[in-house]
Amino acid sequence: MRIKKVKIGIRSLKDSFNDVKDVVKRIEAGEKLKPVTEPEIYFESFDVVRKALTPKRLELMHIIKTGHPSSVNELARMAHRDIKNVTSDVQYLEQIGLIEKKAKDRKTRPVINYDKISLEIAV
């Protein structure tokens, strides 16, 4: 079984915009693009990475992956944290692409579809 990864990196906004421009040009030229096999999430600096991936958020991600909570409420109970703070963290992690939410039976459960996060830092 292949371990699915998410790659996290640091890239300036200028570099990100240049990459988008390049992709748009290639699409306009009719070039076929390779499908994304490993999702990539970029931050502007290492400080932003540290603010995004706090110990509490990493703990929530671990609980989601290993405990499979059926809802955000259950996740909060499993983490022994206030539901308001957990909801806020889950919304943020979903916004940046590290968590998905699946609706089932009037409940929304947080899901992680990868096994590893790879952090890439250029020197």
Secondary structure as UniProt FT lines:
FT   STRAND          5..10
FT   HELIX           13..28
FT   TURN            29..30
FT   STRAND          40..43
FT   HELIX           46..52
FT   HELIX           55..67
FT   HELIX           72..79
FT   HELIX           83..95
FT   TURN            96..97
FT   STRAND          100..104
FT   TURN            105..106
FT   STRAND          107..111
FT   STRAND          116..120
//
